[in-house]
């Protein structure tokens, strides 16, 4: 019994020794997901891009494939899926797979036991703006969000993009890094792919170097630009923009410039921007300076928005609105800096800068909506209001670009005054860059922006933010400008009376285009789209139509209008025009403190 037990013990010990000395069975290794896009355009004149997605390492029964509803930087749900046609799904060997569309922008592809599969579709692209996509017989331009779909649970997945240009096209410009093979590019994530527009065709590519970084300018379309001067001036603007934060986040940069019959506007990206310009505007001083202002605005977004950003603006939810109160910072203060940058670069004089500021104040203060909607509300409601203007927008809204520009101006002046000319708004953006982009790799909250201003200034401005950003109290221009030895005055814009209505003459009909809150037309019942049939019993003429706009205060106007096919009589009396024109002038004898603030604010510009 004892010997049998000992034998059993030895057998068990030997089995244990073998178990520990033999390698364990290897656990199955999960497949690494892969994604490749092929972008083709075999018939560009039909305005279609063709996309194929090759997905691997998806060991699930189904995968949801999504198309964004908006693109970062343009705060409107645009429903890009509306342009998708011919969606198909197949195995890697070409066998058809089942799929169904489960909501407006999601296709569920069923691929049981098929870790690798393909998706293909066409996208109609005939909207040449900086935020959409376009292709015709001359060139192709695309924003990734409106063309490329993505696997719903894999936005962080790296991908490659193979571009197959249309026959005869030899140029592709994009900020994506080149991959193996001609016209092949690499993207580290879907966010990067979306943030890297492409210009495809036979456009001209210009180059310059700024801040040690190569810059390219992809120029589509003819223009009257002096290219040598243009590159030199763009370089200088870029270098001045860099000095605001003082840190270069770039290793390459691309300007895509569309020279069109009519154009204006831009959209920022992390390593690029797209600009639309009227092709002949470079030939006038105003047009050329406007272009340099656009360059400065979009380039400064490299810091403000793409890296220094409100917490809501990244990582992005491409399925719905991404709300923030801070577009007055992201866009409005960027507008402010576009002017400051061109002033510092020497393309704007101090007098032009101050005259422009006075005009901006006039524009904001003469907008009735400025007393209805705050800058924060304007930012939050951009999705439903700012991009959907109607005849009453001026009465109920304020533009966060315009209001944010002025708030930024006052913050800059207040910080300079509080620090005796030692610091200004540049220092706030340097602090935000270091604290939230470099160290925390995240966006800032509303409070954290206020805290950054307070830290730089050495005092808090909570009442200012409450009244002027989150409320509709009139900005205290006089006090802020006074810190810099400047005086602001205003006078009535017009001495005549007004009905408080705007008119248009379309197809020979005199129509009410809009009415102004609190004006005679507003109170008296004149409505947008009313057709004016008679003015004081006489059919409208150029002279009588002009009388509706400018007549002595108290003038009685008897109008017969047609509305909804019926005529009605409206009697109104003109009221005083409440709009005012503002002017800014230096005081006669500025103090040393005022001179320090002015020097910090506007530098050495004359």
Secondary structure, DSSP 8 states (H G I E B T S, - for coil): -HHHHHHHHHHHHHHHHHHHHS-----------EEEEEEE-TTGGGTEEEEEEEEE---SSEEEEE--SSBTTB-S---GGGGEEEEEEEETTS-B-EEEEEETTEEEEE-TT-S-EEEEEEEE-B--STTS-EE-SS-EEE-GGGT--EETT-TT--EEEEEE--TT--EEEESSEE-SSTTEEEESSHHHHHT--EEEES-EEEEEEETTEEEEEEEES-----HHHHHHHHHHHHHHHHHHH-----S-EEEEEEEESS-EEEEE-SSEEEEEEETTGGGSHHHHHHHHHHHHHHHHTTTBTTTB-BTTSSS--TTS----S-HIIIIIIHHHHHHHHHHHHTSS-HHHHHHHHHHHHHHHHT-GGGGTS-HHHHHHGGGTTTTS--TTHHHH---HHHHHHHHHHHHHHHHHHHTTTS--HHHHHHHHIIIIIIIS-S-B-HHHHHHHHHHHHTS--HHHIIIIISS-----HHHHHHHTTEEEEEEES-SSEE-SEEEEEETTEEEEEEE-TTSHHHHHT--TT-EEEEETTB---HHHHHHHHSB-TT-EEEEEEEETTEEEEEEEE-EE---EEEEEEE-SS--HHHHHHHHHHHTT--
